[in-house]
Amino acid sequence: NPLQAKRRLELEEPEQQFLPEGLRTPKGKGRAATRSPESPKTPKSPSEKTRYDTSLGLLTKKFIQLLSQSPDGVVDLNKAAEVLKVQKRRIYDITNVLEGIHLIKKKSKNNIQWMGCSLSDFGGMLAHCQGLSKEVAELSQEEKKLDELIQSCSHDLKLLKDSEDRKYPFIVNEDTLL
């Protein structure tokens, strides 16, 4: 099913208070947890970040969350870089894509404004989609059971029709069928 996640992440407490439950960093899941201690990609101290921590995908989610907290949908890019603790060029990577698909627009030199759908509805839409996905999965199971029942009944009818030693023939006489 294309709507199901390939794996479920356990999430830890965020460093910043503005991050919702779905945007927290996973605890030792994935490849980083299976590497040997001497591996160069494994963080050696809590201050070092994993590859997931620095991904553009996670950073984009955090940036969108920051946008959703702005009352007018306007964010200063310098402030965003400071709050998200990343270089400004990483913020530009995100804003260039969002601007290209017309979800944001430049208000001034360092300010952008959200132009997409209401960000306050984002969490509700996500929960609604998850509910619909669950309903689709349940309906698929029900459909599978019904298909199996139809197949079983069809098979039984075929056996009954093909049976040579019928105790009760279907035709009583030429004009009457049972």
C-alpha positions in Angstrom: 0.0 0.0 0.0 1.7 3.3 -1.1 0.2 5.2 1.9 1.7 3.1 4.6 5.0 4.1 6.1 7.9 1.7 5.7 9.0 2.0 9.3 7.8 3.7 12.5 10.1 6.1 14.3 10.3 6.5 18.0 10.7 10.2 18.8 12.5 11.9 21.6 11.9 15.3 23.2 12.8 18.2 21.0 15.4 20.8 21.9 13.2 23.7 20.8 9.7 24.1 22.2 8.1 25.0 18.8 8.5 21.5 17.4 5.4 19.3 17.4 5.4 15.5 18.1 5.9 14.4 14.5 9.1 16.5 14.0 11.3 15.2 16.7 14.5 13.3 16.1 14.3 9.5 16.4 16.1 7.6 19.1 18.8 5.5 17.6 16.7 4.0 14.8 17.9 3.2 11.3 21.4 2.6 10.1 23.2 4.8 12.7 22.0 2.5 15.5 23.6 -0.6 13.8 27.0 0.9 13.1 30.1 0.0 15.1 31.3 2.5 17.7 34.4 3.4 15.6 32.3 4.2 12.5 32.9 7.8 11.4 29.2 8.5 10.8 28.1 7.6 14.3 27.8 10.6 16.6 30.4 10.4 19.4 28.8 12.9 21.7 25.3 14.4 22.2 26.4 17.6 20.5 27.1 15.8 17.2 24.1 15.4 14.9 23.0 12.3 12.9 22.4 12.4 9.2 18.7 12.4 9.8 19.1 15.5 12.1 20.6 17.5 9.3 18.3 16.3 6.5 16.5 18.8 4.3 13.3 16.9 4.8 13.3 17.3 8.5 14.5 20.9 8.3 11.7 21.7 5.8 9.1 20.3 8.3 10.6 22.4 11.1 10.6 25.5 8.8 6.9 25.0 7.9 6.1 24.6 11.6 7.9 27.9 12.2 5.8 29.5 9.4 2.6 28.1 10.9 3.4 29.8 14.2 3.7 33.2 12.6 0.3 35.0 12.9 0.6 36.6 9.4 2.6 33.8 7.8 5.7 36.0 7.4 9.1 34.8 8.6 12.4 36.6 8.7 15.0 34.2 7.2 17.8 35.4 9.5 15.6 34.6 12.5 14.6 31.2 11.1 18.2 30.2 10.6 19.0 31.3 14.1 16.0 29.4 15.7 16.6 26.3 13.6 20.3 26.4 14.3 21.3 26.0 10.6 23.3 28.0 8.1 21.2 30.5 6.1 22.1 28.8 2.8 20.1 25.7 4.1 17.1 28.0 4.6 17.6 29.3 1.1 17.5 25.7 -0.2 14.1 25.3 1.3 12.7 28.7 0.3 13.9 28.3 -3.3 11.8 25.1 -3.7 8.8 26.5 -1.8 8.9 29.7 -3.9 9.2 27.6 -7.1 6.0 25.7 -6.4 4.2 29.0 -5.3 3.8 28.1 -1.6 5.7 31.2 -0.4 6.6 34.6 -1.9 9.3 37.1 -1.0 7.9 40.1 1.0 11.2 41.9 1.3 15.0 41.1 1.2 14.9 38.6 4.2 11.2 38.0 4.7 9.0 35.4 3.1 5.2 34.9 3.3 3.2 31.7 3.2 0.9 31.6 0.2 -0.4 27.9 0.4 -3.4 26.5 2.3 -4.0 27.4 5.9 -1.1 26.0 8.0 -3.4 25.8 11.1 -5.4 23.1 9.2 -2.2 21.1 8.4 -2.3 18.9 11.5 -6.0 18.3 11.1 -5.5 17.4 7.4 -2.8 15.0 8.4 -4.9 13.3 11.0 -7.8 13.1 8.5 -5.6 11.5 5.9 -4.3 8.9 8.4 -7.9 8.1 9.4 -8.8 7.7 5.7 -5.8 5.4 5.2 -6.9 3.2 8.1 -10.5 3.1 6.7 -9.1 2.1 3.2 -7.1 -0.7 4.8 -10.1 -2.0 6.7 -12.3 -1.9 3.5 -9.6 -3.7 1.6 -9.7 -6.5 4.1 -13.5 -6.7 4.0 -13.3 -6.8 0.2 -10.8 -9.6 0.3 -13.1 -11.6 2.6 -16.0 -11.1 0.3 -14.0 -12.1 -2.8 -13.0 -15.3 -1.0 -16.6 -16.0 -0.1 -17.7 -15.4 -3.7 -15.0 -17.7 -5.0 -15.9 -20.4 -2.4 -19.6 -20.2 -3.4 -18.7 -20.4 -7.1 -16.6 -23.4 -6.5 -19.3 -25.1 -4.5 -21.9 -24.4 -7.3 -19.5 -25.8 -9.9 -19.0 -29.0 -7.9 -22.8 -29.4 -7.4 -23.4 -28.9 -11.1 -20.7 -31.3 -12.2 -21.6 -34.0 -9.7 -22.7 -37.2 -11.5 -24.3 -38.9 -8.6 -27.0 -36.3 -7.8 -29.5 -37.4 -5.2 -31.9 -34.6 -6.2 -31.9 -33.8 -9.9 -32.4 -30.2 -10.9 -34.9 -31.0 -13.6 -38.1 -32.6 -12.4 -39.6 -32.6 -15.8 -38.9 -30.6 -19.0 -41.0 -27.6 -17.9 -40.2 -27.4 -14.2 -36.9 -26.6 -12.5 -36.2 -26.9 -8.8 
